[in-house]
Amino acid sequence: MGVETEYAVSAITDGFYERCRYADRLVERAYEQLVTLHDLGGGGLFLENGSRLYVDSGNHPELCTPECTNPTEVVRYLLAGEQIMLQLAKGSGQPAYQVFKHNQDYLSHQGWGCHESYLHRANPNIISSDILAHLVTRIIFTGAGGFDVFRRGPEFLISPRTSFLKRLMTENSTGTRGILHIKDEPHAQYGYHRFHLLCGESLSSELATWLKMATTMLVVAMSDVGLHPGSDLRLSEPLLAVGLIAEDPTLEARLQLVNGKLLTALEIQRCYLAKARDHQRDDFMPPWAEVACDRWEETLNLIEDGPEAVATKLDWAIKQKVFKQHARRRGFTADRLDHWKVCLREVQAALTIGGEPPLPSATTMLDPFSPVGRIVERTLRKLCGRGFDRDELEDVFSLVDELREIDVRFGELGADGLFCQLDRAGVLTHRMDGVSDIETAMTEPPSAGRARVRGLAIRECFEQRGRYRCDWQGIVDHDKQRILDLSDPFVTNANWRDAPVKGEDYATTFADLIYFRNGPRMFNSAAATINAASISEAPSFFPQAEVRERHD
């Protein structure tokens, strides 16, 4: 299993913003400073610890962990990745960067991802059905906490990512997001599949991250052997359900199941836990399953006692407490904020009916001479008998902006980040046993599987890295026309082989990924080449001159 984290970056150089170059420059610094090989596209890199760094959609630097075999390892490599990002951000030269670990932008109302991948062999459609209720309800411990970017008011959500989930299923990872990602891109051969999730969020709590990976892997493992752990937990309206949970920090919302039952998110999680308990020592389960079930149960018991019981452990509860404390310092009680939520929802509804943008700026909404301002004024006059003070609205908007800034600063990497400051002050209890030696993980790959073989090979190839290209499934040596085949996720040795020739069955080799991602496939007796018809649309992983040379 592994995690792909998209970061937000900010920098100012000589007073001039170069936003489109931020992420590219970070990857360039990685090439200059770290032991790496170029990926197939040529723009991204694979690192000596087995991870991958590249620029994803929206100019976000994305760092993928190496393939890991337990949740502790995932947390360790996520933290190592953060230190790598900090090293690159503070590296020599200009500009200096701030790097943030969150998943939404309150100014542009855009979102980006923190994706998860789990290896399995079962029919992906079956796993999707078995795991859906788990993904919907796990946000009670995996939610990042924050605010709805599509509303102007203080709409706290356990999981802000849910406001971007518009479909149950999707094949698109960058457009309309779904709870389930049904594209089957395995990055492996021999019957393996990759269960790829888009619905998760970047987290700061080690416990929350650990539980996210551990519990989901246990559900995947049970489904993989045909146990169907979610067969009696099918939700009638999953999208409605995930929204209800996200908006209810009391966790009292009851969800309608297909079988007619009404269960809370906590009760559904306990059902999944009970099934994992029944099989925790079975051969198909990972060796850490019993420990995972213990942690799972402990956390659910704490959540049942209310948000305060997990306010030092889980991201959403930590943030909620920080937000409430700041609001009180600004003179707003929780009841008063709830009162304004109702008002601002009616204002936003009126703006939508009036044909105005649903999220104008606070300045525009407060301007009595603007069309938006006049609609706001009319709505407030209707509500004046319900205790809404027009003069207080500006303070409400200021508070909301401050809370959103706190949210972004919470996930800032480095000593200035608010989570880091809280952690350093000793007020949090989120640490997991075994997550240690982060500095070593910055350069050393995991101890097992192809990630280790890949990492060690990158180190060996580094001095002549111009001749190599790397991918999850292998490394290509262009000079000697050979391939290090890593299409088996559990390979233990670096076995280089010659590139296949015409007529050879290459279905289980890496060559089709290396040379033929975007065009007709053709082999000759010497080496794989690119068909002349595809040269005009040649993949970007070769410089154009090199493509022509190889074709000739």
Secondary structure as GFF3:
##gff-version 3
##sequence-region A 1 552
A	DSSP	beta_strand	2	6	.	.	.	ID=ss1
A	DSSP	beta_strand	8	10	.	.	.	ID=ss2
A	DSSP	alpha_helix	19	33	.	.	.	ID=ss3
A	DSSP	beta_strand	36	38	.	.	.	ID=ss4
A	DSSP	beta_strand	45	47	.	.	.	ID=ss5
A	DSSP	beta_strand	52	56	.	.	.	ID=ss6
A	DSSP	beta_strand	60	64	.	.	.	ID=ss7
A	DSSP	alpha_helix	71	89	.	.	.	ID=ss8
A	DSSP	beta_strand	98	100	.	.	.	ID=ss9
A	DSSP	beta_strand	104	105	.	.	.	ID=ss10
A	DSSP	beta_strand	110	111	.	.	.	ID=ss11
A	DSSP	beta_strand	114	120	.	.	.	ID=ss12
A	DSSP	alpha_helix	124	137	.	.	.	ID=ss13
A	DSSP	alpha_helix	139	142	.	.	.	ID=ss14
A	DSSP	beta_strand	146	147	.	.	.	ID=ss15
A	DSSP	beta_strand	156	157	.	.	.	ID=ss16
A	DSSP	three_ten_helix	160	164	.	.	.	ID=ss17
A	DSSP	beta_strand	165	170	.	.	.	ID=ss18
A	DSSP	beta_strand	177	181	.	.	.	ID=ss19
A	DSSP	beta_strand	193	197	.	.	.	ID=ss20
A	DSSP	alpha_helix	206	224	.	.	.	ID=ss21
A	DSSP	alpha_helix	238	246	.	.	.	ID=ss22
A	DSSP	beta_strand	254	256	.	.	.	ID=ss23
A	DSSP	beta_strand	262	264	.	.	.	ID=ss24
A	DSSP	alpha_helix	265	279	.	.	.	ID=ss25
A	DSSP	alpha_helix	289	304	.	.	.	ID=ss26
A	DSSP	three_ten_helix	307	310	.	.	.	ID=ss27
A	DSSP	alpha_helix	315	329	.	.	.	ID=ss28
A	DSSP	alpha_helix	334	353	.	.	.	ID=ss29
A	DSSP	alpha_helix	362	366	.	.	.	ID=ss30
A	DSSP	alpha_helix	371	383	.	.	.	ID=ss31
A	DSSP	three_ten_helix	384	386	.	.	.	ID=ss32
A	DSSP	three_ten_helix	390	392	.	.	.	ID=ss33
A	DSSP	alpha_helix	393	410	.	.	.	ID=ss34
A	DSSP	alpha_helix	418	424	.	.	.	ID=ss35
A	DSSP	alpha_helix	438	441	.	.	.	ID=ss36
A	DSSP	alpha_helix	450	461	.	.	.	ID=ss37
A	DSSP	three_ten_helix	462	467	.	.	.	ID=ss38
A	DSSP	beta_strand	468	471	.	.	.	ID=ss39
A	DSSP	beta_strand	474	477	.	.	.	ID=ss40
A	DSSP	beta_strand	482	485	.	.	.	ID=ss41
A	DSSP	beta_strand	496	498	.	.	.	ID=ss42
A	DSSP	alpha_helix	511	515	.	.	.	ID=ss43
A	DSSP	beta_strand	521	523	.	.	.	ID=ss44
A	DSSP	beta_strand	528	530	.	.	.	ID=ss45
A	DSSP	three_ten_helix	532	537	.	.	.	ID=ss46
A	DSSP	alpha_helix	544	551	.	.	.	ID=ss47
###
